[in-house]
């Protein structure tokens, strides 16, 4: 049961980590009040999580070999009541959560999916060795760590950036000659609409992953046998967890994305969100797995490039890219470490409890640290300091 | 490294569709705002002396309606896909059908 709780906790961090993707621009341009924005996004995430009923049970197959093709866990791992598998999943999830919290503390929009996959990969390497990881697929389709995680992570921000830049440029070309006050009102509406789409897409994409992981754990421990369906309560819990997380709002990340990267005007916000929505929805439909975070960041950068005279803070962008690169390996290391710690302690219930306790301790510590420099609905839109070349303030200190 | 080939195959499709929907629709929206402003004239324009053109309002609303329609179809498409159906345009107007 610890696995289920941990998985839901991951879903929760996923929610508040990714609110920024959809709502950062709307908040930055004051199209929506910060509180309204996160509430709207939370509700849409909730709906989104329920909307997509496609079975996400094989989600872990993309990166690790702990499941058979039909979604049942590998026999070798269920021999002792599923403990071996549950333990890998637990350590992996814990690794993902810790990394998610850390990047949130630093205000960096790293990918929650990468954190989850990274944690799972790390725990699998620790538990099963390097051959337990599906590195490159079987060559018949886009699969494996390279195909499902690394390549999309490289390509999707570039695609989003191009589309957003094109959109921004076109929009500004079209509305030349219209009074700014008039365009801003109009585009704020467009922005709310397109940002809502991103929230919806996020719910359909990301909640699925947790649902798949929980169901896998239930099957492994013998609480569930149907590989075609996901228990309703799992769906409901995941949907609620991601919605609650979203509502809580990852203000730190919202601030970085909305104010840190580019100063966003409503037309740019709309271009960015439309580009994000289009890329996320199209690519998930084509089976091109990607991270909403990468897409949203790419789009926002793109609007900065597309508008003449707009300033892009490349330093902030650079920090983000660094965070993306290290997310997967770092979460993997945390996941692996936790697995070893638990394994030393026997790997059974005690090990699991210790891993869980470590997770709670780490989360508590980071929460405490965050209180010292809180970022919340009230100050999320304050002027971005450190834009002056001489200042050395970075997102860490915000 | 088949994966690289697959990835680029998917990527250019995403780029193409993304450009049409992700940049095209906002541009249509912008065009709607442009014509609305032209329709209203006066203070809506940088050139505040411009006269109102009622026709602009009609075109503007038409643009917004098209954008809304496209978004609505997009959502329907995804929801329908999740429920094992697909959107078909074979009768010109979209209908929901079972997936083949």
Interface residues (C-beta under 8 A of the other chain):
Chain A: X51 X52 X53 X54 X136 X137 X139 X140 X141 X142 X143 X144 X146 X147 X151 X152 X155 X156 X159 X160 X162 X163 X164 X166 X167 X170 X171 X174 X175 X177 X178 X179 X182 X183 X186 X187 X190 X193 X194 X197 X200 X204 X267 X270 X271 X274 X275 X276 X277 X278 X279 X281 X282 X283 X285 X286 X287 X288
Chain B: X1 X2 X3 X4 X6 X7 X8 X10 X11 X13 X14 X15 X17 X18 X19 X21 X22 X23 X25 X26 X27 X29 X30 X31 X32 X33 X34 X36 X37 X40 X43 X44 X45 X46 X47 X48 X67 X71 X74 X75 X78 X79 X81 X82 X83
